[in-house]
Amino acid sequence: MAPGAENRASLLARALLLEGRVDPQKIIAVRHLKAGGRLIPVHFSRNDGGSVAGRAILGAQDTPILDGPDPETVLELLRDVLDGLLLARKSA
């Protein structure tokens, strides 16, 4: 993880928890992706069946979620789709 990224992720997670938007027991990891010239936090949680959900935090009400077998797979999927998604939204 980049220097200071863990601290930024921790601060972001605390801020979201204070707003009551995220259940603190469900987050198992936080990673960041670069897409569309932005650094986008991704919160991971474990689904009941054992799969992993990755929630990309694009904005307060804009959090696309992808499911996969593990966090690495979800990150790869998000890497593949976020640039296109952000570009399509910018063009609209």
C-alpha positions as CSV (number, residue, x, y, z in Angstrom):
1,M,0.0,0.0,0.0
2,A,1.3,3.5,-0.8
3,P,2.7,5.6,2.1
4,G,-0.2,7.1,4.1
5,A,-2.8,5.2,2.2
6,E,-3.7,3.1,5.2
7,N,-4.2,6.2,7.3
8,R,-6.4,7.8,4.7
9,A,-8.4,4.6,4.4
10,S,-8.9,4.5,8.1
11,L,-10.0,8.1,8.3
12,L,-12.5,7.5,5.4
13,A,-13.9,4.4,7.1
14,R,-14.3,6.2,10.4
15,A,-16.1,9.1,8.7
16,L,-18.5,6.7,6.9
17,L,-19.1,4.8,10.1
18,L,-20.0,8.0,11.9
19,E,-22.5,8.8,9.2
20,G,-24.1,5.4,9.8
21,R,-23.7,4.2,6.2
22,V,-21.5,1.2,6.9
23,D,-21.8,-1.6,9.4
24,P,-18.3,-1.8,11.0
25,Q,-18.5,-5.6,11.4
26,K,-18.9,-6.2,7.7
27,I,-15.8,-4.4,6.3
28,I,-13.0,-6.9,5.9
29,A,-10.5,-4.8,3.9
30,V,-10.1,-1.4,2.1
31,R,-8.1,-1.0,-1.1
32,H,-7.7,1.9,-3.5
33,L,-7.9,1.9,-7.3
34,K,-6.7,4.6,-9.8
35,A,-9.4,5.2,-12.4
36,G,-10.4,8.2,-14.4
37,G,-7.7,10.3,-12.8
38,R,-9.1,9.5,-9.4
39,L,-8.1,7.4,-6.4
40,I,-11.2,5.4,-5.6
41,P,-11.6,3.6,-2.2
42,V,-13.0,0.0,-2.4
43,H,-14.6,-1.5,0.7
44,F,-14.8,-5.3,0.9
45,S,-17.2,-7.4,2.9
46,R,-17.9,-11.1,3.1
47,N,-21.2,-12.3,1.8
48,D,-23.2,-15.1,3.6
49,G,-22.2,-17.7,1.0
50,G,-18.5,-16.9,1.4
51,S,-18.0,-14.7,-1.7
52,V,-16.7,-11.2,-1.4
53,A,-18.4,-7.9,-2.3
54,G,-16.3,-4.9,-3.3
55,R,-18.0,-1.5,-3.0
56,A,-16.3,1.3,-5.0
57,I,-16.9,4.6,-3.3
58,L,-17.4,7.0,-6.3
59,G,-19.6,9.5,-4.4
60,A,-21.9,9.7,-1.4
61,Q,-24.8,8.0,-3.3
62,D,-22.7,6.4,-6.0
63,T,-21.2,3.0,-4.9
64,P,-21.2,0.3,-7.6
65,I,-20.8,-3.2,-6.0
66,L,-19.2,-6.2,-7.6
67,D,-19.1,-9.7,-6.2
68,G,-16.4,-12.3,-6.6
69,P,-14.7,-15.2,-5.0
70,D,-12.0,-13.1,-3.3
71,P,-10.8,-9.4,-3.0
72,E,-8.1,-9.7,-5.7
73,T,-10.6,-10.9,-8.3
74,V,-13.1,-8.2,-7.4
75,L,-10.3,-5.6,-7.7
76,E,-9.3,-6.9,-11.2
77,L,-13.0,-6.7,-12.3
78,L,-13.3,-3.1,-11.0
79,R,-10.0,-2.1,-12.7
80,D,-11.5,-3.4,-16.0
81,V,-14.8,-1.5,-15.7
82,L,-14.3,1.7,-13.7
83,D,-12.4,3.7,-16.4
84,G,-15.1,2.9,-18.9
85,L,-17.9,3.7,-16.4
86,L,-16.4,7.0,-15.4
87,L,-15.7,7.9,-19.1
88,A,-19.3,7.1,-20.1
89,R,-20.7,9.2,-17.2
90,K,-18.5,12.1,-18.1
91,S,-19.7,12.0,-21.7
92,A,-23.3,11.8,-20.7
